[in-house]
Amino acid sequence: MRYTLFFFLLLLSACLQAQYKINLQINAPKDSIAYLRGVVFDDKNYFPKDTIRIKKNVVILQSKKPIVGGMYYVQLDKSKQRFYFILENNDNLSLEIRGGEIHSNNPRNQVYFQYQKLAKSFEVIDSLYDAEVGRGRKFSYSDKAAFFKVKTAALAAFRKKALPKLNPSEVLHIYFSALNRLDASVPDKKNYAARLAFLKGLDFNTNKLLFIPTYKELVSEYMGYYPTQADSLLKGVDQILSRVNCQSKSYPYVLNYFVQLMRNRNVQNNTEGFVKFVNTYVEKSSCNALSATVKKTLIDDAARLNKVVNLAKSPAISLPDTTGVTQDLHQFAASFDYTLLAFYAPTCDHCQKEVPEMDSTMKLIESRLNLSLGRFYVCNEPGVPQATWRKFISDYKITTNAKHVELPSVSDIRTQYDAFSNPVFFLLNRAGEIVARRISPNTLRKYFAEIQRQRMAQNP
């Protein structure tokens, strides 16, 4: 009976003139459901395709609509195993998932499965790297390249051998070629020739490139050649977007990537950079890649931030502290060389990490540069119990040169500083002037490193 049904489905699919057909066989006793997904731009953006109920041994999946071709995966519901494969338009695939492996009648996919198996054999290196990063180790681009040297060499050798046997227009050829380019690149902010060479020859309008996870890596790798300063990164943005056709499928994804990049607080002068980016590529752009709603949201965000950019002196803050005593920001700032103004929420996960990290960074800068640094902390979580607020201060020991005040639920201060998220940090001088906006511990270090460099230049 099973074979009769299978034969009938084959006849039916032929009648439908499917643009692709997948004969999927899954042997997974613990799983009753699997998901078929296609990757778009990166491994996090995927488009849903099918939910498969594993009741029969063989499942037929097909589509009458043409596809571009790209990378897909089947994920089992309970075991969470994920199996990637390549799907081109007009493909007629047989896929079999058994245990922890996948097999196919398609030679192209068999090559890809072998490649994934080789990559999996180096998982211990990935785990070691993740552990080092978890312990706080910082990797430069060259350090990371050295750490993965053995894995990179083995995978590159596999791709080099496989590429001549693949058609240049095929997804797997595009994917392997992109990986080769990434492996050969080690971003160096002073190596302008390497930056240009990396970009040369890349066709960002190739639709198949959008449907494999290396597109985002290629853009990110190129941006790694620029200093993490807004004015520098905007030059890289100009280079990439000048090569992406406004009408291409990939343009909205690339544009959104740059929206997130220019918002990043690890970018120096990110506030000014984000405003300029939105003004150039959203507000004044003739490209209609974004929906009206998204476009309006970005323009409104930039308008709010532009008000913050134009602030010379910090708006006044006079609020009660944990004991009920009113504390004045400008009076407090006048007592220190610089003052960190921090908006945070005690229950915010990011705050629990970044607020103490920022305090530790301040202490390090104080000792190295012989500066007096104040901390003016604003509890930006309306309705939080005072016990929770006090516990946060105590647990993370943020009491050195510090005042803690509480922002009421309705306040112009939140609007004036655009402090609608947490944490948000500003740096003020003695006069209460804002010298750095929406910073991170990393950008704070860079700010004072520049001050130290100027000191050394004046007193060699």
Beta strands, then each sheet from edge to edge (+ up, - down):
strand 1: 20-27
strand 2: 33-39
strand 3: 46-53
strand 4: 58-63
strand 5: 70-76
strand 6: 82-87
strand 7: 92-98
strand 8: 101-104
strand 9: 318-320
strand 10: 326-328
strand 11: 338-344
strand 12: 373-379
strand 13: 402-406
strand 14: 424-429
strand 15: 434-437
sheet 1: 4+ 1- 7- 8+
sheet 2: 3+ 2- 5+ 6-
sheet 3: 9+ 10-
sheet 4: 13+ 12+ 11+ 14- 15+
end
